[in-house]
Amino acid sequence: MTDPAQNDGKKAPETTAVLLQAKGLTIRTRAGVSLLSDISFHIEPGELVALTGLSRSGTSTLLHSLAGLLEPTSGEILIDGINLYANLKAFRATIGYVPPEFALHQDLTVTEILQDAARLRLPRRTSSQDRKQRLKTVLEAIGLTQVSERRAASLSEVEKRKLSIAVELIGYPKLLLLDQSAEPLTPFDEVQITILMRELSRQGLTIIHVNPRSRSGGLADKIIFLAPGGYLAWFGPSDEAFGYLKSFLPRGVVKDLFGLQEAIEMLVNPQARYGIEWAKRFRDNAAY
């Protein structure tokens, strides 16, 4: 496997990252069930943000809304200060969304899949030479050059994940959104994907990566942590998140032995698990 950090500085995005803001984002079902409740955050251009949370917290719902796939009931999403849903058609090419499932043709080779993506996502005026160069650049940046002639069905789960990301990169997105992989990845593979995302963010992409257990949360610039019911339980720098969430652990726990993942998994105190209580605690905290 190619280490993303060993790509000799080759860049795939070649674009300008965007400022992403959510203001009072609320989503309810037709029956009135709340999926997200008053979510607000501010992500600077080129930041890598880990999106995590407890079960039934709405991480995928939030990602769908940011991708332009689920319009909020109230509140707004702004890209560079412009309302996403009021200008959805104009922003389509700006957003790359990697779904949980591997939805690409299993019988095609990696190169053939990216060629199809280039025909769909690059402007019609793009020359054949420019298309080939874009494919080469993306393959190198994602670390798939060595498997470029293999069929998708023969790829490992992490290679398939990288291929899904590569397809989205072909069209020069400015915002990249990655949902949690439906197929379980090893802890090593998860870290490798996060390292890759960090490299891409430094090259000109704003990225949000869903990872419920946040094994790689410390590599992100910021963390969005959602509580059950879709409440915002934390938004801020990843290094500050560790200390904040550990403060919820029960008395007697040796907190220095735990990282963010362990802290999240141990948060079973009934007084702290309800989403509305999580949101209130965050609002009362100096970090808010």
C-alpha positions in Angstrom: 0.0 0.0 0.0 1.2 3.4 -0.9 1.6 5.8 2.1 -0.2 9.1 1.2 2.7 11.0 2.7 5.1 9.4 0.1 3.5 10.9 -3.0 6.4 13.3 -3.5 4.1 16.3 -3.0 1.9 15.5 -6.0 -1.4 17.4 -5.6 -4.8 16.2 -6.6 -7.3 18.9 -5.6 -5.7 21.9 -7.6 -8.5 24.0 -6.3 -9.4 26.5 -3.6 -11.0 25.3 -0.4 -14.2 26.9 0.9 -15.6 28.3 4.1 -18.4 26.1 5.4 -21.0 27.4 7.9 -24.1 25.9 9.5 -26.4 28.3 11.3 -29.2 26.9 13.5 -29.5 23.8 11.3 -32.6 21.8 12.3 -34.1 18.8 10.5 -37.4 17.1 11.3 -39.3 14.3 9.7 -42.8 14.9 8.4 -44.1 13.3 11.6 -42.2 15.9 13.5 -39.4 13.7 14.8 -36.2 15.7 15.3 -33.1 14.4 13.5 -30.9 17.5 14.0 -31.5 20.2 16.6 -30.1 23.7 16.2 -26.6 22.8 14.9 -24.2 25.7 14.3 -20.5 25.6 13.3 -17.9 27.4 11.3 -15.2 25.4 9.3 -12.3 27.4 7.8 -11.1 26.7 4.3 -8.7 23.7 4.1 -9.6 22.3 7.5 -10.1 18.6 8.2 -13.0 18.0 10.5 -13.9 14.6 12.2 -17.7 14.2 12.5 -18.5 11.7 15.3 -21.2 10.9 17.8 -23.1 8.3 19.9 -25.7 6.1 18.3 -28.8 7.8 16.8 -27.0 11.1 16.9 -27.6 12.1 13.2 -24.1 12.1 11.8 -25.2 10.8 8.4 -28.2 13.1 8.4 -25.9 16.1 8.9 -23.6 15.0 6.1 -26.5 14.5 3.7 -27.7 18.0 4.4 -24.3 19.5 3.9 -24.0 17.5 0.6 -27.2 19.1 -0.7 -29.2 15.9 -0.4 -31.5 16.8 2.5 -32.8 20.3 2.9 -33.1 21.5 6.5 -36.4 22.3 8.1 -34.9 25.5 9.4 -31.6 27.2 9.6 -29.1 27.5 6.7 -25.9 26.1 5.3 -23.5 28.7 3.8 -20.6 28.0 1.4 -18.3 31.1 1.2 -21.2 33.1 2.7 -23.7 32.0 0.0 -26.8 29.9 0.9 -26.4 26.3 -0.4 -30.0 25.4 -0.9 -30.9 28.7 -2.6 -28.1 28.1 -5.1 -28.0 24.3 -5.2 -27.4 23.9 -8.9 -24.5 26.2 -8.8 -22.8 24.4 -6.0 -23.2 20.8 -7.3 -19.7 20.6 -8.8 -18.3 22.2 -5.6 -19.2 19.3 -3.4 -17.8 15.8 -3.5 -19.8 13.2 -1.5 -18.4 9.7 -0.7 -21.3 7.4 0.3 -21.0 4.5 2.8 -21.4 1.8 0.2 -19.0 1.0 -2.7 -21.4 1.8 -5.6 -19.0 1.6 -8.5 -19.0 -1.0 -11.3 -17.2 -4.1 -10.0 -16.2 -5.4 -13.5 -14.4 -2.3 -14.6 -10.8 -1.6 -13.9 -9.7 1.4 -11.7 -8.7 3.3 -14.8 -11.9 2.6 -16.6 -14.0 3.8 -13.6 -12.0 7.0 -13.4 -12.2 7.6 -17.2 -16.0 7.3 -16.9 -15.9 9.8 -14.0 -13.8 12.2 -16.0 -16.3 12.1 -18.9 -19.1 13.0 -16.5 -17.4 15.5 -14.2 -14.9 17.4 -16.2 -16.0 20.2 -18.6 -16.8 19.0 -22.2 -14.1 21.3 -23.5 -11.4 19.4 -21.5 -8.9 17.9 -23.9 -8.1 14.2 -24.0 -4.6 15.0 -22.8 -5.9 17.0 -19.9 -8.2 14.2 -18.9 -5.3 11.7 -18.9 -3.2 14.0 -16.8 -6.0 14.5 -14.3 -6.4 10.7 -14.0 -2.7 10.3 -13.5 -2.6 13.0 -10.8 -5.5 11.6 -8.9 -4.2 8.0 -9.0 -0.8 9.2 -7.6 -2.3 11.4 -4.9 -4.7 8.6 -3.7 -2.1 5.9 -3.9 -3.8 3.7 -6.5 -1.3 3.8 -9.4 -0.1 0.2 -8.7 -3.6 -1.2 -9.0 -4.9 1.0 -11.8 -5.4 -1.9 -14.2 -7.1 -4.2 -11.7 -10.8 -4.7 -11.7 -12.7 -3.1 -8.8 -14.0 -6.5 -7.6 -10.4 -7.6 -6.8 -9.5 -4.6 -4.7 -9.3 -4.7 -0.9 -11.8 -2.7 1.2 -9.4 0.2 1.8 -8.5 0.3 -1.9 -12.2 0.4 -2.8 -12.6 3.3 -0.3 -9.7 5.1 -1.9 -11.3 4.6 -5.4 -14.6 6.1 -4.2 -12.6 9.1 -3.0 -10.7 9.3 -6.3 -13.9 9.4 -8.3 -15.1 12.5 -6.3 -11.7 14.2 -6.7 -11.8 14.0 -10.5 -14.1 17.0 -10.8 -12.1 19.4 -8.7 -14.4 19.7 -5.7 -13.8 22.3 -3.0 -15.7 20.5 -0.3 -15.3 16.8 0.3 -17.7 14.8 2.6 -17.0 11.2 3.6 -19.6 9.1 5.2 -18.7 6.1 7.4 -17.7 3.1 5.3 -20.4 0.4 5.2 -17.6 -2.2 5.1 -15.5 -2.3 8.3 -11.9 -1.2 7.9 -9.1 -2.2 10.2 -7.8 0.5 12.6 -4.7 0.8 10.5 -6.7 1.4 7.3 -8.9 4.0 9.1 -5.7 5.9 10.1 -4.4 5.6 6.5 -7.6 7.1 5.1 -7.4 9.9 7.7 -3.8 10.7 6.9 -4.8 10.8 3.2 -7.6 13.3 4.1 -5.2 15.4 6.0 -2.9 15.6 3.1 -5.7 16.5 0.7 -7.0 19.2 3.1 -3.6 20.8 3.1 -3.6 20.9 -0.7 -6.9 22.8 -1.1 -9.9 21.0 0.2 -12.3 21.5 3.1 -13.1 18.0 4.4 -15.6 16.4 6.8 -15.0 12.8 7.6 -17.5 10.7 9.5 -15.9 8.3 12.0 -18.1 7.2 14.9 -15.3 5.9 17.0 -12.9 8.7 16.1 -9.8 6.5 16.2 -8.1 9.2 14.2 -9.8 12.2 15.7 -6.5 13.6 16.9 -5.3 14.0 13.3 -8.3 16.3 12.5 -8.2 20.1 13.0 -11.6 20.1 14.6 -14.2 17.7 15.8 -18.0 17.9 15.6 -19.5 15.6 18.2 -23.2 14.9 18.1 -25.4 13.5 20.9 -28.5 11.3 20.6 -31.3 13.3 19.1 -29.0 15.3 16.8 -27.8 17.8 19.4 -24.4 19.5 19.2 -22.3 18.2 22.1 -19.0 19.6 21.0 -17.5 21.7 18.2 -13.9 22.9 18.3 -10.3 21.9 18.1 -9.5 18.2 18.4 -7.0 18.7 21.2 -9.5 20.6 23.3 -12.2 17.9 22.7 -10.2 15.2 24.4 -10.1 17.1 27.7 -13.7 18.2 27.5 -15.2 14.8 26.8 -13.0 13.1 29.4 -14.6 15.4 32.0 -17.8 13.3 31.5 -16.2 10.1 32.6 -17.3 8.6 36.0 -15.3 9.4 39.1 -12.5 6.9 39.8 -11.6 6.4 36.2 -7.9 7.0 35.5 -8.5 9.5 32.7 -4.9 9.8 31.6 -5.2 6.2 30.3 -7.9 7.1 27.8 -8.1 8.7 24.4 -11.1 10.2 22.7 -12.4 6.8 21.4 -12.3 5.3 24.9 -13.9 8.3 26.4 -16.8 8.2 24.0 -17.4 4.5 24.5 -17.4 4.8 28.3 -19.9 7.7 28.4 -22.8 5.7 29.8 -23.7 7.9 32.8 -27.5 8.3 32.5 -27.1 12.0 33.6 -24.9 12.7 30.6 -26.2 10.5 27.8 -29.4 12.5 26.9 -28.8 14.7 24.0 -30.5 17.8 25.3 -28.3 17.6 28.4 -25.2 17.3 26.3 -26.1 20.3 24.3 -26.8 22.4 27.5 -23.5 21.4 29.0 -21.7 22.5 25.8 -23.5 25.8 25.7 -22.6 26.5 29.3 -18.9 25.7 28.6 -16.3 28.4 27.9 -15.5 26.6 24.6 -19.0 27.4 23.2 
